[in-house]
């Protein structure tokens, strides 16, 4: 019988990338992590001995606790958190169980920029349209759920990056930007090792819309229209990002579960 506070890798895989995904807490001891420095998408590292600090960081969010094998460390911390009123489950099989599951993505820890005050800090041009909303969505859903994004005038992106320690993206002549025919969203999928049938399908639509190559994906015209509409609706870039998160959540579910569905009228027509 499954433990009442146990989550399987398959169950977690269905949640990763969605707003319903719990906080994923990697508590592998340092030698184990250094031997295999890859993260479950969206997870963050935390010491298993610091339950109080973790509760403070979670701020009431449910959590999945992950150790190397899913035994003493994760089960012990899960029980301790639940005893303090913090909802938590442990990942069955731990990192090994996730690693051995078909279709499991793993993010190289070395690909993440150095954190600023505990989170990754990013900066790009203001008045975002496609890449500059799609990339923050990808980062918050698959890399760093607490990532902070700054939108500034184009001429000030590099200066802000230098003064605040932020990572610039989707501007010319930086690491996180367009490469050849690929857009910044493609670059992030590549560098964070997030290739999957679902994200690759979504990336094609983002690339087609962002580079004005609608022949690549018919959905690109719709994404462009919605992106322009959001930019007209919101004067505040942070409010636009919040609204865009929901739009890309819907596109992700389309790319995962609904890409082969069509619609016609009247219903039932062959």
N, C-alpha and C positions, 0 to 999 in steps of 0.2 A: 504494500500500500504506500502511495506517495505521501511524503510528509506534508502537513498542512501549510508549512511555510517554505515550500520548495517550488522553484520554477525551472522548467526544462529549457535547454537551449533552443528548441524549436518554438516554444512559447515566447521566449524573449525575442527571437528573430522576427516574429510577426509584429512586435511592438517597436523595435528599433526603427527610427525614422519617422515615427508618428508622434503627435502631441500626447498620446496616452502612455508613452514609454516612461517607466519609472527611472529615477536616478540610478545609474549603474556605477557601483563603487568597487574599484579594484583594490583589494587589500593584500595582494601578493607581497611576500617579504622581498626585500631588495635583491638578494642573490637570485631568487627565482625570476624576478622581473628582468634583471639585467641579463639573464641567460636567454630570455625570450621577450624582448622589449616591444611587444605589440599589444594594442588595446582593443577591446570590444568597442565598436563605434559608439561615441557619445559618453564613454565612461571616463571617470577621473580616479586618480590614485589617492589613497588615504591610509593612514596607519591604523592597524587593527586595534591598537591600544588606546586610541583616542575616540571613544564612543561619544563623549560629550561634545567634542569639536565637530564630529560628524553630524550629530543631531542639530547643532546650530547651523551648520552649512546647508543641511537639507531643507530647513524651514518648513517642515511638515510634508514635504514630498515623499511619497512611498519610494522605497529603494530595493534594489537587488544587489546583494553582496556577493562578490566574486573573489575566490582565492584560487590557488593553483589546481586543486583537485575537488573542491566542493565538500571538504570534510571539516576538520576541527576549527580552522580559523573562521571560515564563512558561517558555519552553523553556530559557532559560539557567539560571534558578534551579532548575528541575526537574532538569536535568543535574547541577548543583552538589550538590543535596541527595542525589541518588542516589549520587554519587561519595563521599559521606560516610556512606553506609549508611542514609540516611533514605528510605524508600519514598515516591515522589512521582510524580504524573502531571500533565500540563498540560491545560487545557480547550481543546479545538479551537474556534477562532473567538473565544475569550475572552468578554468581556462582550458583545460584539456578537453572537456566536453564540448565547449564552443569551438575550439580549434579543429576538432575532428568531425564537425557537422558539415555536410555538403552545403555549399552556398554561404558559409560564414565569412564575413569580411573582418579584417583586422587592420587597424590603423597603426602605422609605425610611429612610436612615440617621438622619434627624432624629427618627424615632419612637422610637429606642432611648434609654432613660434614660442619664444620664451614668454611666460605669463607676466602680466603687469597687475600687481595687487591680487594675485591668485587666479586671474582669468586672462584669456587671450584678448588683445586689444587690436582692432583693425581700423584702418582709415582709407577712405576713398572719396571720389568726387560727389558733391551734393546733387540733388535732383536725380535720384537713381531711376533707371528704367528696367532693364532685364537682368544682365549679369550682376549688377550691384544690389539686386534683391535676391536673385537665385543663389548667389554665393553665401550671403549671410544665412539664408535658409539651410543650405547644405551644412555649414559649420555648426549651427545651433542644433540641428537634428542628428548629426553624425560625428562631430568632432568635439565641440565644447558647448554644451547647452547654455552656459552662462557668458558666452563671448559678448564683448561690447563692440559696437560699430560706431565710428565717427564719420559724419558726412560734412565735408568742408569744400570751400571753393577750389577749383582745379589747381590754381596756382599755389595753393597753400598745403597741398597733400603731403609733399615731401618734408616741408618744414614742420608740420604737425607730427609726422612720423618720427622725426629726429628729436623733437622736444619732449614728446610724451611717450616715446618707446613703442609706438604703435606700428603695426605691420601694414604697409601700403598694398592695396590690391586694385586691379582693374584700372590701372593707369599705365602709361607707356614706360618702358625701360625698368620694370621691376620684376621680381621673380614670379609673383602671383598675378599673372596677366595673360593676355592672348599669346598664343604661340602658333605661328603659321595660320592655318585655316581654323584652328581651334580657339574657343573663347576661354575666359577665365574659369568658368564653371568646369570645363573639360580639364584644365590644368589642375584644379583642386581635386577632382575625382582621381586623376592620375597620381598626384603627389601623396594623397591620403589613402591610396590603394582601395578606393571605394567602388571599383568596377563590379557591377552586378547587372543582370538583364534589366532590372527595373530602373536603376539609375542611369544606365547607358541609354535606355529608351527615352528617359526624361532629358538627358543631356543632348540628344539629337535635336529635340524640340527647342531647347534653350539656344543651342548653337545656331540653328536655322533662323530663329527670331532675332538673335543678337547680331548676326552677321548679314542679315537681309538676304538669306538664301532659302526662301520658303519652299523651293523645290525639294529640299531635303526632308521636310515633314509638313504635311498640310496643316497640322495643329499650330504651326509657328505663327500664322496670321492671327489666330485667336489670342495667342499669348502676347503678341505685340499690341493688339488692340486693348487687352485688359491692362497691360503694363502702362501704356500711355494714359489710359483712363484713370488708373490709380495715381499717376503723377499729376494729373489735372485735378483730381479730387482732393488730394492732401497737399497742403503747403508745408507741413512739418514732415521732414524726412523720416523721423522715428515713428510717427503715426503711420506713414506709408509703409514702412518696413513691417510694422505689426499687422497691418492689413494684408500685406504681401505674403506673410508667413502662412496665413490661412489659404491663400490662393495656391501656393506651392504645396501645401499639405494635400489639397484636392488633386493637384496634378500628379503628385506622387502616388496617390491611391489609384488614379486612372492608369498610370504607367505600370503599377503592380497588378491590379485586379480587373481593370475595365477597358484596356486598350483595344480589345477586339469586340467591344460592344458597339452597336449602332442603333439608330433611332429612325423611325419612319412613321408616316401617317397615311391611312388609318392603321391602327395597331393590328399585328398579325399578318401584315402583308409579307409575302415571300420575298 
